[in-house]
């Protein structure tokens, strides 16, 4: 799944959205994400739903650059958590959208899908930065890494997850 703020749909890796609001990356952590999911499950499925997912819910990966997360949830409660995720509209009072990009039964296949999605997002962002640079606009990226370094770092972070 991936978190996007209102302006991030056009540039998912920019430090600020077009509405000049900061991305949730500065405040979104695995702990905050778990709390958001539990809150949404409790709100939409009651205490019973929240109790069912309490023990088996884990954030395995949360990429700060792309806001891509891998969440482990018991198979029986996957649809409940997926429903709760798409109902999240704010992260700490900041509007956001959650897109569930892939659902799989194994962490290995989730890793492959996450690497592929991260790669697409990073390359898209890099191309936009190149266009801005050629147009004479200095993008406020805060990233001094090359494209290859960003791709390698992303892949190694996702591949390093415990199976």
Protein Blocks (a to p, Z undefined) as FASTA:
>chain_A
ZZddfklmmmmmbfbdfkopacfklmmcfklmmmmmmmmmmmmnojmlmmmmmmmgccfb
dcfklopacddddfklmmmmmmmmmmpcbgghiacddddfbdcfbfklmmmmmmmmmmmm
mmmmmmmmmmmmmnopacdekpacdfklmmmmmmmmmmmpcZZ
